[in-house]
Amino acid sequence: MIHEIEYLDAMSDETPEDAPRMSLIGDRFPDLTVETTHGTLRLPEEYAGEWFVLFSHPGDFTPVCTTEFVAFEQRREEFEAMNANLIGLSVDRVHSHIKWTDWIEAELDVDIGFPIIADETGGVGSELGMIHPGAGTSTVRAVYLVNPEGVIRQILYYPMEVGRNIDEILRSLEALQFSEEEGVATPADWPNNTLFEDKVLLPPPGTDQDAEARLAEAEEKGYDARDWWFTLRDR
């Protein structure tokens, strides 16, 4: 407990009172102009009407990051089939990104086809909360899932020692898209929940009258109603 308090105190000491609040789930993605391996891009404007997945890595020419970039590229068509664009980011310069991706193509036979932001000043990473206390000037492994309206719908953080799971990011994207389209929630491990498979959850009623009506509605429509607050329907 003492170590936890000391850590929190250290975080407090390193964070100025006037520091900008980091972006959170439900916030609009900040308007940013970024330099990338594909030229200058404006975010989120560049991907208006489409999803995008922005992920940061600690640095070019590092082993875990290299395996992640290969993994993202190998699944890029799956993201694009879901109307989602990939874009990477680190504090390295554009020429470093280019040299690194050239190495990946030459040594691993994978051509990185998505843009990589060169956040040389660390300004983008700082604004998005990608640079944490204790991480120096490097960006941590963060993932932002942003919807077509430019709203941040999910944020994932990974430590430097652990590579990301692309299956989980794709699963999250699928769940978010289905949830937004249908106005439902998805169970744990959806669409492969051990009890309910790919069924989805209806939002709980907000009033006594709606709670009473939910069970009648469930019976009428054949929903799987375990209670008024726990009702599932087929996908």
Order of alpha helices (4+ residues) and beta strands (2+ residues): alpha-beta-beta-beta-alpha-alpha-beta-alpha-beta-alpha-beta-beta-alpha-beta-alpha-beta-beta
